[in-house]
Amino acid sequence: MFLTSGALSSPLLLPVTLLSVLLFLAVVGSAVGLVVALSRRATHGAYSPSRQEKEGSRVEMWNITQPPPMERLI
């Protein structure tokens, strides 16, 4: 099979080429999106032990009970 001018002007050449380019762009876009999603997920999460160690345990002041009244001699 040699390329001839008839083969280059085939009516299927343009749709096949466009479909191939769109398929290639879809695969590349999906790969880039997957890499971005995985890297974002690795750095942005709800559980962070190092952050909890730095901030310490949160104690809310309204939750602490008042000390009992001081005892007095009669």
MMTF fields as JSON, N, C-alpha, C and O atoms, coordinates in Angstrom:
{
  "mmtfVersion": "1.0.0",
  "mmtfProducer": "UNKNOWN",
  "numBonds": 295,
  "numAtoms": 296,
  "numGroups": 74,
  "numChains": 1,
  "numModels": 1,
  "chainsPerModel": [1],
  "groupsPerChain": [74],
  "chainIdList": ["A"],
  "bondAtomList": [4, 2, 8, 6, 12, 10, 16, 14, 20, 18, 24, 22, 28, 26, 32, 30, 36, 34, 40, 38, 44, 42, 48, 46, 52, 50, 56, 54, 60, 58, 64, 62, 68, 66, 72, 70, 76, 74, 80, 78, 84, 82, 88, 86, 92, 90, 96, 94, 100, 98, 104, 102, 108, 106, 112, 110, 116, 114, 120, 118, 124, 122, 128, 126, 132, 130, 136, 134, 140, 138, 144, 142, 148, 146, 152, 150, 156, 154, 160, 158, 164, 162, 168, 166, 172, 170, 176, 174, 180, 178, 184, 182, 188, 186, 192, 190, 196, 194, 200, 198, 204, 202, 208, 206, 212, 210, 216, 214, 220, 218, 224, 222, 228, 226, 232, 230, 236, 234, 240, 238, 244, 242, 248, 246, 252, 250, 256, 254, 260, 258, 264, 262, 268, 266, 272, 270, 276, 274, 280, 278, 284, 282, 288, 286, 292, 290],
  "bondOrderList": [1, 1, 1, 1, 1, 1, 1, 1, 1, 1, 1, 1, 1, 1, 1, 1, 1, 1, 1, 1, 1, 1, 1, 1, 1, 1, 1, 1, 1, 1, 1, 1, 1, 1, 1, 1, 1, 1, 1, 1, 1, 1, 1, 1, 1, 1, 1, 1, 1, 1, 1, 1, 1, 1, 1, 1, 1, 1, 1, 1, 1, 1, 1, 1, 1, 1, 1, 1, 1, 1, 1, 1, 1],
  "groupList": [{"groupName": "MET", "atomNameList": ["N", "CA", "C", "O"], "elementList": ["N", "C", "C", "O"], "formalChargeList": [0, 0, 0, 0], "bondAtomList": [1, 0, 2, 1, 3, 2], "bondOrderList": [1, 1, 2], "singleLetterCode": "M", "chemCompType": "L-PEPTIDE LINKING"}, {"groupName": "PHE", "atomNameList": ["N", "CA", "C", "O"], "elementList": ["N", "C", "C", "O"], "formalChargeList": [0, 0, 0, 0], "bondAtomList": [1, 0, 2, 1, 3, 2], "bondOrderList": [1, 1, 2], "singleLetterCode": "F", "chemCompType": "L-PEPTIDE LINKING"}, {"groupName": "LEU", "atomNameList": ["N", "CA", "C", "O"], "elementList": ["N", "C", "C", "O"], "formalChargeList": [0, 0, 0, 0], "bondAtomList": [1, 0, 2, 1, 3, 2], "bondOrderList": [1, 1, 2], "singleLetterCode": "L", "chemCompType": "L-PEPTIDE LINKING"}, {"groupName": "THR", "atomNameList": ["N", "CA", "C", "O"], "elementList": ["N", "C", "C", "O"], "formalChargeList": [0, 0, 0, 0], "bondAtomList": [1, 0, 2, 1, 3, 2], "bondOrderList": [1, 1, 2], "singleLetterCode": "T", "chemCompType": "L-PEPTIDE LINKING"}, {"groupName": "SER", "atomNameList": ["N", "CA", "C", "O"], "elementList": ["N", "C", "C", "O"], "formalChargeList": [0, 0, 0, 0], "bondAtomList": [1, 0, 2, 1, 3, 2], "bondOrderList": [1, 1, 2], "singleLetterCode": "S", "chemCompType": "L-PEPTIDE LINKING"}, {"groupName": "GLY", "atomNameList": ["N", "CA", "C", "O"], "elementList": ["N", "C", "C", "O"], "formalChargeList": [0, 0, 0, 0], "bondAtomList": [1, 0, 2, 1, 3, 2], "bondOrderList": [1, 1, 2], "singleLetterCode": "G", "chemCompType": "PEPTIDE LINKING"}, {"groupName": "ALA", "atomNameList": ["N", "CA", "C", "O"], "elementList": ["N", "C", "C", "O"], "formalChargeList": [0, 0, 0, 0], "bondAtomList": [1, 0, 2, 1, 3, 2], "bondOrderList": [1, 1, 2], "singleLetterCode": "A", "chemCompType": "L-PEPTIDE LINKING"}, {"groupName": "PRO", "atomNameList": ["N", "CA", "C", "O"], "elementList": ["N", "C", "C", "O"], "formalChargeList": [0, 0, 0, 0], "bondAtomList": [1, 0, 2, 1, 3, 2], "bondOrderList": [1, 1, 2], "singleLetterCode": "P", "chemCompType": "L-PEPTIDE LINKING"}, {"groupName": "VAL", "atomNameList": ["N", "CA", "C", "O"], "elementList": ["N", "C", "C", "O"], "formalChargeList": [0, 0, 0, 0], "bondAtomList": [1, 0, 2, 1, 3, 2], "bondOrderList": [1, 1, 2], "singleLetterCode": "V", "chemCompType": "L-PEPTIDE LINKING"}, {"groupName": "ARG", "atomNameList": ["N", "CA", "C", "O"], "elementList": ["N", "C", "C", "O"], "formalChargeList": [0, 0, 0, 0], "bondAtomList": [1, 0, 2, 1, 3, 2], "bondOrderList": [1, 1, 2], "singleLetterCode": "R", "chemCompType": "L-PEPTIDE LINKING"}, {"groupName": "HIS", "atomNameList": ["N", "CA", "C", "O"], "elementList": ["N", "C", "C", "O"], "formalChargeList": [0, 0, 0, 0], "bondAtomList": [1, 0, 2, 1, 3, 2], "bondOrderList": [1, 1, 2], "singleLetterCode": "H", "chemCompType": "L-PEPTIDE LINKING"}, {"groupName": "TYR", "atomNameList": ["N", "CA", "C", "O"], "elementList": ["N", "C", "C", "O"], "formalChargeList": [0, 0, 0, 0], "bondAtomList": [1, 0, 2, 1, 3, 2], "bondOrderList": [1, 1, 2], "singleLetterCode": "Y", "chemCompType": "L-PEPTIDE LINKING"}, {"groupName": "GLN", "atomNameList": ["N", "CA", "C", "O"], "elementList": ["N", "C", "C", "O"], "formalChargeList": [0, 0, 0, 0], "bondAtomList": [1, 0, 2, 1, 3, 2], "bondOrderList": [1, 1, 2], "singleLetterCode": "Q", "chemCompType": "L-PEPTIDE LINKING"}, {"groupName": "GLU", "atomNameList": ["N", "CA", "C", "O"], "elementList": ["N", "C", "C", "O"], "formalChargeList": [0, 0, 0, 0], "bondAtomList": [1, 0, 2, 1, 3, 2], "bondOrderList": [1, 1, 2], "singleLetterCode": "E", "chemCompType": "L-PEPTIDE LINKING"}, {"groupName": "LYS", "atomNameList": ["N", "CA", "C", "O"], "elementList": ["N", "C", "C", "O"], "formalChargeList": [0, 0, 0, 0], "bondAtomList": [1, 0, 2, 1, 3, 2], "bondOrderList": [1, 1, 2], "singleLetterCode": "K", "chemCompType": "L-PEPTIDE LINKING"}, {"groupName": "TRP", "atomNameList": ["N", "CA", "C", "O"], "elementList": ["N", "C", "C", "O"], "formalChargeList": [0, 0, 0, 0], "bondAtomList": [1, 0, 2, 1, 3, 2], "bondOrderList": [1, 1, 2], "singleLetterCode": "W", "chemCompType": "L-PEPTIDE LINKING"}, {"groupName": "ASN", "atomNameList": ["N", "CA", "C", "O"], "elementList": ["N", "C", "C", "O"], "formalChargeList": [0, 0, 0, 0], "bondAtomList": [1, 0, 2, 1, 3, 2], "bondOrderList": [1, 1, 2], "singleLetterCode": "N", "chemCompType": "L-PEPTIDE LINKING"}, {"groupName": "ILE", "atomNameList": ["N", "CA", "C", "O"], "elementList": ["N", "C", "C", "O"], "formalChargeList": [0, 0, 0, 0], "bondAtomList": [1, 0, 2, 1, 3, 2], "bondOrderList": [1, 1, 2], "singleLetterCode": "I", "chemCompType": "L-PEPTIDE LINKING"}],
  "groupTypeList": [0, 1, 2, 3, 4, 5, 6, 2, 4, 4, 7, 2, 2, 2, 7, 8, 3, 2, 2, 4, 8, 2, 2, 1, 2, 6, 8, 8, 5, 4, 6, 8, 5, 2, 8, 8, 6, 2, 4, 9, 9, 6, 3, 10, 5, 6, 11, 4, 7, 4, 9, 12, 13, 14, 13, 5, 4, 9, 8, 13, 0, 15, 16, 17, 3, 12, 7, 7, 7, 0, 13, 9, 2, 17],
  "groupIdList": [1, 2, 3, 4, 5, 6, 7, 8, 9, 10, 11, 12, 13, 14, 15, 16, 17, 18, 19, 20, 21, 22, 23, 24, 25, 26, 27, 28, 29, 30, 31, 32, 33, 34, 35, 36, 37, 38, 39, 40, 41, 42, 43, 44, 45, 46, 47, 48, 49, 50, 51, 52, 53, 54, 55, 56, 57, 58, 59, 60, 61, 62, 63, 64, 65, 66, 67, 68, 69, 70, 71, 72, 73, 74],
  "secStructList": [7, 7, 7, 7, 2, 2, 2, 2, 6, 7, 6, 6, 2, 2, 2, 2, 2, 2, 2, 2, 2, 2, 2, 2, 2, 2, 2, 2, 2, 2, 2, 2, 2, 2, 2, 2, 2, 2, 2, 2, 2, 2, 2, 7, 7, 1, 7, 7, 2, 2, 2, 2, 2, 2, 2, 7, 7, 7, 7, 7, 4, 4, 4, 1, 7, 7, 7, 7, 7, 7, 7, 7, 7, 7],
  "xCoordList": [0.831, 0.0, 0.879, 1.597, 0.805, 1.52, 0.524, -0.631, 0.988, 0.116, -0.022, 0.965, -1.232, -1.493, -2.359, -2.865, -2.531, -3.351, -4.803, -5.527, -5.232, -6.594, -6.781, -7.84, -5.765, -5.852, -5.798, -6.417, -5.072, -4.961, -6.234, -6.482, -7.04, -8.274, -9.493, -10.607, -9.286, -10.385, -11.379, -10.951, -12.68, -13.679, -13.631, -14.161, -13.022, -12.918, -11.686, -11.565, -10.778, -9.515, -9.734, -9.158, -10.531, -10.754, -11.474, -11.004, -12.58, -13.239, -12.364, -12.365, -11.623, -10.755, -9.651, -9.319, -9.087, -8.038, -8.579, -7.952, -9.732, -10.321, -10.677, -10.46, -11.214, -11.552, -10.297, -10.315, -9.229, -7.972, -7.41, -6.951, -7.446, -6.932, -7.779, -7.237, -9.094, -9.966, -9.769, -9.779, -9.594, -9.347, -8.018, -7.92, -7.006, -5.707, -5.801, -5.233, -6.509, -6.666, -7.462, -7.177, -8.449, -9.225, -8.36, -8.466, -7.515, -6.636, -5.627, -5.391, -5.036, -4.062, -4.752, -4.208, -5.94, -6.674, -7.043, -6.969, -7.437, -7.77, -6.537, -6.613, -5.417, -4.184, -3.759, -3.37, -3.834, -3.461, -4.42, -3.988, -5.708, -6.69, -6.477, -6.639, -6.122, -5.863, -4.643, -4.666, -3.596, -2.388, -2.687, -2.247, -3.422, -3.759, -4.636, -4.42, -5.616, -6.509, -5.765, -6.008, -4.875, -4.127, -3.165, -3.009, -2.522, -1.596, -2.367, -1.904, -3.523, -4.332, -4.864, -4.914, -5.256, -5.78, -4.696, -4.976, -3.463, -2.376, -2.043, -1.55, -2.299, -1.923, -3.1, -2.893, -4.322, -5.491, -6.426, -7.15, -6.397, -7.264, -7.819, -7.412, -8.737, -9.355, -8.514, -8.584, -7.738, -6.984, -5.521, -4.869, -5.016, -3.619, -3.012, -3.175, -2.322, -1.745, -0.736, -0.7, 0.079, 1.078, 0.407, 0.871, -0.676, -1.376, -2.018, -2.025, -2.555, -3.17, -2.122, -2.416, -0.91, 0.141, 0.568, 0.839, 0.632, 1.035, -0.023, 0.312, -1.29, -2.351, -2.69, -3.204, -2.419, -2.769, -4.248, -4.992, -4.661, -6.078, -6.826, -6.383, -7.931, -8.712, -9.623, -10.443, -9.47, -10.317, -11.136, -10.582, -12.422, -13.28, -13.527, -13.765, -13.466, -13.509, -14.889, -14.965, -15.958, -17.283, -17.556, -18.472, -16.778, -17.004, -16.351, -16.662, -15.467, -14.759, -15.681, -16.275, -15.797, -16.685, -16.006, -14.78, -16.825, -16.317, -15.824, -16.4, -14.776, -14.305, -15.345, -16.105, -15.371, -16.347, -16.012, -14.862, -16.997, -16.712, -15.722, -15.665, -14.95, -13.932, -14.566, -15.54, -14.03, -14.585, -14.16, -13.038, -15.097, -14.781, -15.017, -15.79, -14.343, -14.541, -15.785, -16.076, -16.526, -17.742, -17.378, -18.256],
  "yCoordList": [-1.174, 0.0, 1.241, 1.52, 1.944, 3.206, 4.347, 4.23, 5.441, 6.602, 7.25, 7.608, 7.389, 8.055, 9.27, 9.447, 10.097, 11.29, 10.913, 11.668, 9.776, 9.312, 8.888, 9.12, 8.272, 7.837, 9.023, 8.989, 10.063, 11.229, 12.056, 12.786, 11.97, 12.751, 11.892, 12.214, 10.818, 9.925, 10.675, 11.471, 10.462, 11.158, 10.741, 11.457, 9.626, 9.193, 9.727, 9.592, 10.325, 10.768, 11.869, 11.793, 12.873, 13.98, 13.528, 13.86, 12.795, 12.361, 11.453, 11.57, 10.556, 9.66, 10.45, 10.177, 11.413, 12.242, 13.063, 13.128, 13.688, 14.48, 13.615, 14.019, 12.446, 11.539, 11.094, 10.988, 10.839, 10.433, 11.556, 11.318, 12.774, 13.918, 14.151, 14.396, 14.078, 14.266, 13.161, 13.431, 11.948, 10.836, 11.026, 10.78, 11.461, 11.714, 12.83, 12.711, 13.911, 15.021, 14.592, 15.041, 13.73, 13.237, 12.387, 12.496, 11.551, 10.705, 11.567, 11.351, 12.53, 13.418, 14.246, 14.409, 14.769, 15.549, 14.724, 15.213, 13.488, 12.608, 12.3, 12.267, 12.078, 11.79, 12.998, 12.849, 14.181, 15.394, 15.615, 15.953, 15.43, 15.586, 14.591, 14.937, 13.374, 12.359, 12.724, 12.587, 13.179, 13.57, 14.748, 14.754, 15.736, 16.898, 16.481, 16.933, 15.629, 15.187, 14.394, 14.578, 13.528, 12.731, 13.589, 13.367, 14.553, 15.41, 16.326, 16.592, 16.806, 17.669, 16.867, 17.371, 15.637, 14.805, 14.476, 14.341, 14.348, 14.007, 15.151, 14.911, 16.391, 17.531, 18.195, 19.012, 17.885, 18.518, 17.448, 16.797, 17.278, 16.28, 16.782, 17.831, 16.037, 16.443, 16.001, 16.625, 14.959, 14.425, 14.802, 14.428, 15.535, 15.95, 15.796, 16.688, 14.704, 14.494, 15.573, 15.999, 16.019, 17.035, 18.346, 19.026, 18.71, 19.944, 19.814, 20.771, 18.64, 18.451, 18.485, 18.934, 18.021, 18.091, 19.528, 19.911, 20.328, 21.729, 22.531, 23.327, 22.332, 23.103, 22.586, 23.342, 21.343, 20.759, 20.444, 20.734, 19.852, 19.527, 20.802, 21.581, 21.002, 22.207, 21.993, 21.075, 22.849, 22.798, 24.076, 25.175, 23.937, 25.105, 25.546, 24.723, 26.852, 27.381, 27.227, 27.072, 27.261, 27.173, 25.776, 25.588, 24.809, 23.43, 23.098, 22.066, 23.939, 23.667, 24.014, 25.092, 23.094, 23.338, 24.27, 24.329, 24.996, 25.931, 25.144, 24.112, 25.618, 24.919, 25.075, 26.044, 24.125, 24.234, 25.447, 25.887, 25.978, 27.134, 26.755, 25.612, 27.76, 27.519, 27.164, 27.796, 26.169, 25.752, 26.744, 27.25, 27.003, 27.934, 27.27, 26.318, 27.785, 27.291, 27.924, 29.084, 27.194, 27.74, 28.49, 29.026],
  "zCoordList": [0.0, 0.0, 0.0, 0.96, -1.053, -1.148, -1.026, -1.436, -0.461, -0.349, -1.714, -2.356, -2.131, -3.399, -3.136, -2.028, -4.13, -3.947, -3.683, -3.032, -4.17, -3.914, -2.47, -1.887, -1.888, -0.502, 0.45, 1.514, 0.085, 0.95, 0.947, 1.906, -0.083, -0.145, 0.168, -0.246, 0.885, 1.241, 2.119, 2.956, 1.97, 2.791, 4.262, 5.112, 4.578, 5.97, 6.677, 7.895, 5.942, 6.537, 7.571, 8.656, 7.283, 8.208, 9.477, 10.565, 9.405, 10.65, 11.513, 12.739, 10.881, 11.646, 12.335, 13.489, 11.644, 12.233, 13.393, 14.451, 13.208, 14.283, 15.491, 16.633, 15.24, 16.333, 17.083, 18.31, 16.371, 17.001, 17.859, 18.977, 17.342, 18.108, 19.351, 20.428, 19.22, 20.385, 21.421, 22.622, 20.977, 21.897, 22.623, 23.825, 21.896, 22.508, 23.546, 24.632, 23.225, 24.172, 25.407, 26.518, 25.214, 26.351, 27.282, 28.503, 26.712, 27.538, 28.284, 29.473, 27.612, 28.266, 29.349, 30.441, 29.056, 30.06, 31.273, 32.4, 31.062, 32.183, 33.031, 34.259, 32.377, 33.119, 33.955, 35.113, 33.37, 34.114, 35.274, 36.376, 35.042, 36.116, 37.24, 38.411, 36.909, 37.927, 38.77, 39.993, 38.126, 38.861, 39.784, 40.933, 39.304, 40.13, 41.301, 42.425, 41.055, 42.126, 43.189, 44.381, 42.776, 43.753, 44.557, 45.758, 43.937, 44.687, 45.633, 46.743, 45.218, 46.092, 47.269, 48.391, 47.026, 48.097, 49.114, 50.305, 48.645, 49.555, 50.498, 51.6, 50.09, 50.931, 51.612, 52.51, 51.227, 51.823, 52.36, 51.607, 53.675, 54.269, 55.589, 56.087, 56.143, 57.399, 58.6, 59.659, 58.456, 59.578, 59.431, 58.456, 60.392, 60.35, 61.739, 62.572, 62.011, 63.341, 63.721, 64.875, 62.776, 63.121, 63.509, 64.423, 62.83, 63.175, 64.553, 65.326, 64.863, 66.169, 67.28, 68.388, 67.002, 68.004, 68.24, 69.378, 67.187, 67.34, 68.089, 68.967, 67.755, 68.379, 69.774, 70.598, 70.049, 71.33, 71.38, 70.444, 72.474, 72.592, 72.949, 73.793, 72.315, 72.552, 73.748, 73.765, 74.746, 75.92, 75.931, 75.934, 75.936, 75.934, 77.375, 78.259, 77.593, 78.955, 79.596, 80.815, 78.845, 79.447, 79.988, 80.789, 79.56, 79.954, 81.297, 81.892, 81.772, 83.031, 84.2, 84.229, 85.165, 86.311, 87.302, 87.384, 88.051, 89.064, 90.282, 90.627, 90.923, 92.144, 93.259, 93.276, 94.176, 95.284, 96.172, 96.209, 96.873, 97.739, 98.845, 99.3, 99.255, 100.257, 101.598, 102.008, 102.275, 103.56, 104.64, 104.647, 105.551, 106.64, 107.982, 108.096, 108.992, 110.35, 110.939, 110.65, 111.757, 112.382, 113.64, 114.316]
}
